[in-house]
Amino acid sequence: MDADTTTAHLPTTSTPARRGPSRRQAVAALAATGGVAALAACAPGSSGGSSASGAGGTLRVSTWGNDSRLKLTQQAAAEFEKANPGIKVTVENSEWTNYWDKLATSTAANDSPDVIQMDEAYIAAYGSRGALLDLGTVSSQLDLSEMDAKMLDTGEVDGTLVGAPIGVGNFSVGVNPAVLEQAGIAMPDDTTWTWEEFADTAAQVSAKLGAQGIVGFDGFGTGTAEVGAWVRQFEQEIFPKDGQDAADEATVTSYFEYANQLMTSGATPPASVQSENSTAALDASLFATNKAAFHLQFHTQISAFAAASGTELKLLRLPAQKSGESPRMVNKASMYWSISARTKQSENAAKFVDFMLTDPAATKILTTERGIPAIPSVQADIEPVLTPQSKIALAFSQAIASEVVDPPQVTPAGASAWNTEFTTIGTEQLFGRTKPADAAKSALTTAQGMV
């Protein structure tokens, strides 16, 4: 789940949305350039380097994100260098559109960065190919014992821990209180509300403020985070783990039907407006320009939207299918720190990851930039230095901590293109080119064909 929200704002993934090349490109590039063969000499998760020494050296750290993230990362890395004389850190940053192609190429050439910022859509693809270090082998340098066990488990691939979760994201409802007040509508009670009540409230906003170009809800029907949350409320998963039920056509059909009902009632704008909004820069989007009351998002995105809108925004729980039922929200890893299985500096790399995750010298710089820290004691450390909107995000995570259900598995190794494929299917349905039942069948056939 990427916390970089400068260009992407509509939730089209199981993590906050991004735009760029298909995720299939990175995995395809890894295979096409011989990345799998290059790793053949390296047992899965083992260190392929000649030395794991903790002596001095230069660590290469790969990240994606905007200039703000890069600057904060470099500042935190400088603090690590001060605390670890003799170890230098070089941060190699790319935008999302280029990051995965570069990583695939460097992996194939046995030239991976030592420390890799990893996304849930790719961790299984790289981890299952032996490209990532077993973090259990560096537990003396990387202490993850305080992290929630279920969150930590999301960094495992085939039973091996290959990613340390950086932060927590909760897919939730962003709300603009000023727009609701302008429409004369009270703030909903998110402990009891349903999707039907949510739709009614959004439609009322559109009816009262539509003449001013304001809508109740900015869009629904094309996002994998949305459909994942929807089927989870029926105790199903798109990519089920052992013992879980797979999403069925009836449930996914009901998701698409709900998207159509929102448009018909005026709760959401026409498909053409939704499509245009999904490709707009964040600061030009409906929610960021105070033209929508509600927006689905991963909750730490609220800070970026608030900064763009100039308005204090709030967070609400997802609606449930029936009043009183759990919305079955989950903690999702925003992203991970992984270590290359080929690094010659596994101990130094582990020290760096530990520092970035736990040391106040780093965490008070990074705060919630990559999500709410996944370690409770770190949350307490950074709370005094957070912005008001970041404090809202932290408080929201803490408020629902006892309510969340087990997180789903990360995107399977063969399903890195799921986001792109589902968005296409959902968009076709939203424009009326396919029927809800046909879109559901196509979506599930696509998902099943990827695993």
N, C-alpha and C positions, 0 to 999 in steps of 0.2 A: 504494500500500500504506500504509495508515494505521497509524501506530504508536500511536494512541490506543486503548488496550485497556481502558478503564474499564468499558465496558458490552458489548463484543463480544469473543468469544473463540474461537468455532469458525470455522475457515477456510471461508468460503463464497464468497470472491472470489479473484481473482488477486492481490489484495493482502489484508492482514489484514482480517478481517471487520468489517462495520458493520451496524447495523440502522437502518431509517428508511424514508422513502418510496422508491418505485421509482426507479431511476436514469433511467428514461424521462422522469420529470417534468421534470428540468432541461432536457433537450434539447427536450422538447415546449414547455416554457415559453419557451425561447429563440425558437422558431419562432412560437409563438402570439402573443407580444408584439411581434413584428416585429424580433427581434434580428438576423436575417439581413439584412433590408432596411436596418437602421440602420447596418450595416457596409459597405453597398454602395459608399459613397464612399471606402472605405479599401481599398487594394490588399492582398491577403493578406500579412500579416506586416509591413506597413509601418506607420510611425507616423502615426496620423490626427490627432495633436495639432498645435497651431500652433507648438510650440517643443520642441526636445530639449535645451534649455539645462541646463547643470550648475549653474546659479545656485541660490540658496536657494529654499525652498518647502516645502510640506507634502505628504508622500507618504502615500497611503492604502494600507494593506497588509491584504489579506483572508486570514484563516486559519480553519480549523475545529479543534476539539479541546476538551479539558476545561480546567478552571481552571489546572491545573499547566502545561500547554503554553502557555496564554496568558501566565501569569506569566513563564515563561522567555523567551518571545518578546519581551515588553515589556522585560525586562532587557537582552536583546541589542540591541533597537532603541535603548534609551537609550545603550548604548555606541557605536552608530553615530552618534547625534546628537552625542556628545562628540567623536568623530573628524571630524565633518563639520559644523562650526558653520554655522548658517543653514538647515540642512535639518531639518525636524521630521517625525516619523513617528507616524501614527495607526494603531493596530492594530484592525481591525474583525473581531471573532471571533464565530463562530456554532458551534452544535453541528451535526453532520453532517446531521441531519434538516432543517435550514433553510438550510444553506449554499448548496446548488445552486439552490434557488428564488431566493434573494437575488441570486446571481451572474447568473442568467439575466435577472432583471428589470432589474438595473443595466446589464447589457450591452445589452439592448434599448433602454434609455433613454439610451444614450451616456454612461453615468455609471459605468463600470467602475472598480474600484480600480486604482491604478497597478501594484501588485504583487499577484499572485494565487497563492495556494497551490493547486496543481493536482494532480488525481488521474489515474492512468493510464486510468481508465474514461471520462474526459471530455476528455482532452487532444486526442484526434483530433476529437471533436465541435466543440470550440471552435477548434482550430487550423485545421481545414479550412474554417471559416467566416470566416477572416481576423480573428478576435477577439484573437489573440495576436501579439505583436511578434516579428519575426525577430531572434533574439538575436545573429546575426552582424553586425547593424548597430550593436551596442553593444559589440563585442569589445574596444575600448580600455578600457572600464570594467569589463567582465566577462570575466575570464580563466579559461577552462575547459580550458586546455591540459594540465593535469596529470590530468584525469579520464580513466578508462579509456574508450577510443574506442567500444567496443561498448555500454557503459552510456550514454555521451553520446548515441549514436545513437537510443536509445529515446525521447529527447525531440524527435525529428524527426517532422514531419507533412508528407507530400508533399514530402520532401526539404528542408524548412526547419526549422531548430532553433527550437522555440517553448517548450521547457521545459528547465530546468537540473536534472538529478536531484539531489535533496537527500541521499538516503541509499540504502543497499543493504539489501535484505531477501532472506533465503534461506528458502524453504519447507522445513521440517525437522521432525524428531521431538524434541519435548520429553520428557524422562524424569525421573521422580522416583526417585532412587536409594534413598531410604528405603523406599519401597513395595516395590521389588524385593528389598531386603534382608529386609524383613518376610516376603516370600513365599519367601525362600531361593533366589532366582534370581540368577544372575550377570549383570553388565552385558553386553549383547550387543556383539559386534564389528561396528561399523557399516561397516567397510571390506569386509565380505564378506556381510553378511546379506541375506536375500531377504524378499519380502512373505510367503511361506509361513512362514518362520522367525519373522517378526514376529508373525504371527497365532498361531502355536503358543505363543510366549512370553506374549503377552497372554492367551491362553486359560488358561495355567497360573496366571497371577496371579489371574484371576477364580475359578478352581477352588479355589485355596488361601485366598483372602481374601474370597470372595463373601459369606460369612456375616456379615462385618463391613461390608458395603455397599461394598466396594472392587472395582473392575473393572480389567481389564488396559488397555483402550483405550476412550476416552470416546465416540468416534463416527466414522463414516465413511460416505460415500455421497451427500452433498448439496452438496459444495463444488466450486466451479469451480477453485480452486487444486489440489484433489485430482485432479480429472479431468484437468486440464492437465498435472500432473506424471506421471500414469499414462500418458496417451497419448504423452507426450514420450519415455518409455522404450521405446516402439515406433517412435521417430523420426517421430512424427506431431504435428500441432498442431490445436487446435480452430479457430483462425483462422490458417491458414498464410500465410507470406510467399511470394513468388516462389521457386520451387525447392524448397519444402517440401511434404511429403505431408499431405493433410488427414486428420484422424481418421476411421476407418471404423467401421461399426456393430459389427463383431466386437470391436474393441478396446474401445469404450465399453461394450458388453455385458459384457465380462470385468470391467470396473471395477464395474459394478452387481452382478455375480455374486459378486465378492470381498466387497463390502459385506454381502451376504446370508450368505456363509460365515462372516464374522466374528460375526454375530449368532447363527447356528446353533451355533457352537462355544462361545459364551459369551464370546468375546474382547471383544466390545462388548455393551452392555446392549440391551434391547429398544428398538424404534423409539420408543415413547412416552417412554422415559427420555432417549434421544438428543435428541428434539425439545424436551423440557422443558429439558435442559441447554443447548441452543443458544440459548435465549432468556433464560437466567439471567444476572444480572450476573456479571462476571468473578470477583469475590471469593466468589461463591456457587457457582461451577461445580465440577464433579467434580475437575478437575485442580488447581484452586486450593485445594481443601479436602482435598487428599491422599487423594482417593477414586478416583484413576485413576493408573496407572503411566505411561501414554503419552498424548500429545496432539500432533496435527499443528498447526503454527503457523509464522508467519514469525518468524525466530529472535530478533529484538529484543524480542518479546513475553515472553521468558523472565524479564525483570526484573520485569514486573508480576505474573506468576504467582508468582515467588519471594517477592515482598513479601507477596502475599495468603496464601500457604501457610505462610510462616515456615520454609521448607525450602530448602536449596540444591538447585537443579535443574541438569540437564545438557542438552546438545544432541547429537543424533546425526544422521548423514546419513540421507536417505531410504533405505529398502530398495530393492534392485534386483529385476528380474524373475527373474534367474538369478544365482547366486553368481559373483562375479568380474566381472560386467558393471557398467558405469557406471550410477549412478542418474540420470544426466543432469540434475543440479541446475543451476539458473540463478541469476544475480544479477538481481534485479528492483528497479527503482527504487521506493523506498518512497513517494515523492511528488515533486513538482517545484515549483520557483519559475518562474512565468511572468510576463510583463509585458504589460499591456494594449496592444493596437495603437493605442488611442485616447489613450494617456497624453500629456500635454504635458511630461512630465519623464522622458523615456526614459533620459537619462544618469544622473540621480539614482537612478532605479529600478534601473538596472544596477549602480550603485555599492552600493546596498543589498543586492542579491542577492549580489554578490561578497563583501561584508563578512560576510554571514550564512553563506556557504559556506566562507570561507577565513581570516578574521581570527580569531586566537586569542581576542581579546576577546569574540567572539560564540560561537565553536565550543566554548570551555571552559565556557560557560553552557549551551548547547544539548546538548552531548555527543551521545548516541545517541537523543535524544527523538524525532527524526523518522527514525530508522534509522541504521545505521552510515554515517558520512560516506563519500561516494563518491570522495573524493580521498585517496590514501594518506598524504600528508604531514600531512593534518589528523588522520587516525587516530593517527599518532605523537604529535601535539600533545596530543590529549585523553586518551590512554591513562593517564597518571599520575593523572588526576582522576576516573576512572570508578569506579563501584561494583563490587564483586566480580562480581555477575551480569552487568553490562554488559561487564566484561572477558571473561567467558565468551563472550558474543555476538561481541565483536570478534575474539577468538582463533579462534572457529569460522569466521567469514568468511575470515580469513586462511589458515586451514588448508585450506579447500576452494577457494581462489582459483584454483589451477592445474587444478582438476578440472571446473569449471563449463563448460557449453556455452553457445552463443550465446543471449541472451535472446529470448523471443518478441516479436512485435510488440505494441504496446499495443492495448487493446480498440478495434476499429474504430468509426468515427463513429456508425454505426447500431446498434451492439450494446451500448449503455450499460445496457440492461435484462437482459443475459445472466445476470448474477449472480442476480437475482430469479427469472427464468424457470427456470434450471437447479435452483435450490434447491427450487422447487415440484415439478419433475419428479422429482428425487431423493427428496424426502420421500414422494411418492406411491408410488414404487417401494419404499422402505424399509418402508412400512406394508403392502406386499403388494397394493396396489390396481392396480398394473401389473406386467408381467413385465419382467425385465432387457432383453430384446431390444426390447420395445416402448418402454421408457424411453430406450434408446439411440437408436432411430429418431426419437423425439420430440425428444430433445436436439439431435441433429444437424440435423434439419429446422428447428428453432428458430434454431440458430446460423447456418445457411446463409441463412435468411430475413432475417437482420439485416445482411447485407453485400451 
